[in-house]
Amino acid sequence: MFKNISLEEALEYESESLITLFDYSSDYPDTLLHDNHITWIDNYREMLYKFRQYSPDQVSKMINSDYRIEIEMPYLPETGTFTWKYLYGKITADLKKFKQYHSKGKFVYVLTNPAFDFVKIGKAVNPQKRLEQINNAGVVSEWKLSYALPVENDYMIENSVHRYLSEFRRGTDQGSSREFFDVTLEKAIKTIEMLAKDFKRGEPTYY
């Protein structure tokens, strides 16, 4: 979900390089909102070009913006109405990771463990090697690879799944709590399949 912020807040975050702003317009407007407005459009056009195999709507989903900025536009006397424009902001550090991992994107996977009633959802170029790394870290009860889905961008899909299941995240003594979720294997798989339906590179593997 987006966090709504004002244009003033967005400009402050942008000036500190904390967020990158996007205007999802396809053309340059006649009236600019700000001196940086063309940059915001160019940021989006860069993403459209980078992911040109996808539709603009899919690219917008891939960006997975953190912030939305609602701007009331001038009154239109000919129609007697006000209109609103939206800008979107992505945390710059996450955007850098997103671009970095796109070329590496391979699998989003689910691990299960008979000693726990929760699952681990992560990403990896090779899920089997990742499983070996996790189990070689001195865990008391070994994890099992239960599901892996090849995707266009593992970082984007993993991030989307983690956000969607954020209310089920839980802490453990098995490492970072970021990837552990108190859901069934079936729910984890259903969530991944739903969020990755437009970005699958093949059929899933069940173990």
C-alpha positions as CSV (number, residue, x, y, z in Angstrom):
1,M,0.0,0.0,0.0
2,F,1.1,3.6,-0.7
3,K,1.9,6.0,2.0
4,N,0.3,9.4,1.0
5,I,2.6,12.4,1.5
6,S,2.4,16.0,0.4
7,L,4.4,17.4,-2.5
8,E,6.4,19.5,0.0
9,E,7.4,16.3,1.8
10,A,8.2,14.5,-1.4
11,L,10.4,17.4,-2.5
12,E,12.3,17.4,0.8
13,Y,12.9,13.6,0.6
14,E,14.0,13.9,-3.0
15,S,16.4,16.7,-2.1
16,E,18.0,14.3,0.4
17,S,18.1,11.5,-2.2
18,L,15.8,9.4,0.0
19,I,13.2,8.8,-2.7
20,T,13.0,8.9,-6.5
21,L,9.9,10.4,-8.0
22,F,7.9,9.2,-11.0
23,D,5.3,10.8,-13.1
24,Y,3.5,8.1,-15.0
25,S,2.6,10.5,-17.8
26,S,3.7,9.4,-21.3
27,D,4.3,12.9,-22.6
28,Y,5.8,16.1,-21.3
29,P,3.0,18.4,-20.1
30,D,2.6,22.0,-21.2
31,T,2.6,23.2,-17.6
32,L,5.2,21.9,-15.2
33,L,4.5,21.3,-11.6
34,H,8.1,21.9,-10.5
35,D,11.5,22.5,-12.0
36,N,12.2,18.8,-11.5
37,H,9.0,17.6,-13.2
38,I,10.7,16.6,-16.5
39,T,13.1,14.5,-14.4
40,W,10.1,12.7,-12.9
41,I,8.7,11.9,-16.3
42,D,12.1,10.8,-17.5
43,N,12.5,8.5,-14.5
44,Y,9.4,6.7,-15.6
45,R,10.3,6.7,-19.3
46,E,13.6,5.1,-18.4
47,M,11.7,2.3,-16.6
48,L,9.4,1.9,-19.6
49,Y,12.4,1.4,-21.8
50,K,14.2,-0.9,-19.5
51,F,11.2,-3.1,-19.2
52,R,9.9,-2.5,-22.7
53,Q,8.7,-6.1,-23.0
54,Y,5.9,-5.2,-20.5
55,S,2.9,-3.0,-20.7
56,P,3.0,0.4,-18.9
57,D,0.6,-1.0,-16.3
58,Q,2.9,-3.9,-15.6
59,V,5.9,-1.6,-15.3
60,S,4.0,0.5,-12.8
61,K,3.4,-2.6,-10.7
62,M,7.0,-3.6,-11.0
63,I,8.1,-0.2,-9.6
64,N,6.0,-1.0,-6.6
65,S,6.1,2.6,-5.3
66,D,6.2,3.4,-1.6
67,Y,4.6,6.9,-1.7
68,R,1.8,8.6,-3.5
69,I,1.5,12.4,-3.9
70,E,-1.9,13.8,-4.7
71,I,-1.9,17.2,-6.3
72,E,-5.0,19.3,-6.9
73,M,-4.8,20.9,-10.3
74,P,-6.2,24.4,-11.2
75,Y,-9.9,24.8,-11.5
76,L,-11.3,24.2,-15.0
77,P,-13.9,26.9,-15.7
78,E,-15.0,25.2,-19.0
79,T,-16.1,22.1,-17.1
80,G,-16.6,23.6,-13.7
81,T,-14.5,21.0,-12.0
82,F,-11.2,20.4,-10.2
83,T,-8.9,17.6,-11.3
84,W,-6.1,15.8,-9.4
85,K,-2.7,14.5,-10.5
86,Y,-0.7,11.8,-8.9
87,L,3.1,11.4,-8.5
88,Y,4.7,8.3,-7.1
89,G,7.8,7.9,-5.0
90,K,10.1,4.9,-4.6
91,I,12.7,4.7,-1.8
92,T,15.9,5.3,-3.7
93,A,17.9,2.6,-1.9
94,D,15.2,0.0,-2.8
95,L,15.1,1.3,-6.4
96,K,18.9,0.7,-6.7
97,K,18.4,-2.9,-5.4
98,F,15.5,-3.4,-7.8
99,K,17.6,-2.4,-10.8
100,Q,20.6,-4.5,-9.6
101,Y,18.6,-7.6,-9.0
102,H,16.5,-7.5,-12.2
103,S,19.2,-9.0,-14.3
104,K,19.7,-11.7,-11.7
105,G,16.1,-12.6,-11.1
106,K,15.6,-16.4,-11.1
107,F,13.4,-17.9,-8.4
108,V,11.1,-17.1,-5.5
109,Y,10.9,-20.1,-3.1
110,V,9.2,-21.3,0.0
111,L,10.9,-23.4,2.7
112,T,9.1,-25.4,5.4
113,N,10.4,-27.0,8.6
114,P,8.7,-29.7,10.6
115,A,9.8,-28.0,13.8
116,F,8.0,-24.7,13.0
117,D,4.4,-23.8,12.1
118,F,5.6,-21.0,9.7
119,V,7.3,-20.8,6.4
120,K,10.3,-18.9,5.0
121,I,9.8,-17.1,1.7
122,G,12.9,-15.9,-0.2
123,K,14.6,-15.4,-3.5
124,A,17.6,-17.0,-5.0
125,V,19.4,-17.7,-8.3
126,N,19.6,-21.4,-7.2
127,P,17.1,-22.4,-4.5
128,Q,18.9,-25.7,-3.8
129,K,22.2,-24.0,-3.1
130,R,20.5,-21.4,-1.0
131,L,18.9,-24.2,1.0
132,E,22.3,-25.8,1.6
133,Q,23.6,-22.4,2.9
134,I,20.7,-22.0,5.3
135,N,21.0,-25.6,6.7
136,N,24.7,-25.3,7.0
137,A,24.4,-22.4,9.3
138,G,24.0,-24.6,12.3
139,V,20.2,-24.9,12.5
140,V,18.7,-27.4,14.9
141,S,16.0,-28.6,12.5
142,E,16.7,-28.5,8.8
143,W,14.6,-26.6,6.4
144,K,13.0,-28.2,3.3
145,L,12.6,-26.6,-0.1
146,S,8.9,-27.1,-0.8
147,Y,8.2,-24.8,-3.8
148,A,10.1,-22.6,-6.3
149,L,8.8,-20.4,-9.1
150,P,11.0,-19.0,-11.9
151,V,10.2,-15.3,-12.4
152,E,11.4,-12.4,-14.4
153,N,12.4,-10.4,-11.3
154,D,12.9,-12.3,-8.0
155,Y,13.6,-9.1,-6.1
156,M,10.3,-7.4,-7.2
157,I,8.2,-10.5,-6.6
158,E,9.7,-11.3,-3.2
159,N,9.2,-7.7,-2.1
160,S,5.6,-7.8,-3.2
161,V,4.9,-11.0,-1.4
162,H,6.6,-9.8,1.8
163,R,4.5,-6.7,1.7
164,Y,1.3,-8.6,1.0
165,L,1.9,-10.9,4.0
166,S,3.4,-8.3,6.3
167,E,0.8,-8.8,9.0
168,F,1.9,-12.4,9.3
169,R,5.6,-11.7,9.6
170,R,7.2,-13.1,12.8
171,G,10.5,-13.1,14.5
172,T,12.5,-16.3,15.0
173,D,15.9,-17.5,16.3
174,Q,16.7,-18.7,12.8
175,G,18.1,-15.5,11.4
176,S,16.4,-12.4,10.0
177,S,12.7,-12.2,10.7
178,R,12.1,-10.5,7.3
179,E,11.5,-13.8,5.5
180,F,9.5,-15.7,8.1
181,F,5.7,-15.7,7.9
182,D,3.0,-17.4,10.0
183,V,1.0,-18.8,7.1
184,T,0.5,-22.2,5.6
185,L,2.5,-23.5,2.7
186,E,-0.7,-23.4,0.6
187,K,-1.3,-19.7,1.4
188,A,2.3,-18.8,0.7
189,I,2.1,-20.5,-2.7
190,K,-1.2,-19.0,-3.5
191,T,0.1,-15.5,-2.7
192,I,3.2,-16.0,-4.9
193,E,1.2,-17.3,-7.8
194,M,-1.2,-14.4,-7.6
195,L,1.4,-11.6,-7.4
196,A,3.7,-13.2,-10.0
197,K,1.2,-14.2,-12.6
198,D,2.4,-11.7,-15.1
199,F,6.1,-12.3,-14.5
200,K,6.5,-16.1,-14.5
201,R,9.3,-17.6,-16.6
202,G,8.1,-21.1,-16.4
203,E,6.1,-23.6,-14.3
204,P,6.6,-24.0,-10.6
205,T,8.4,-26.9,-9.0
206,Y,7.0,-28.7,-6.0
207,Y,9.3,-30.7,-3.8
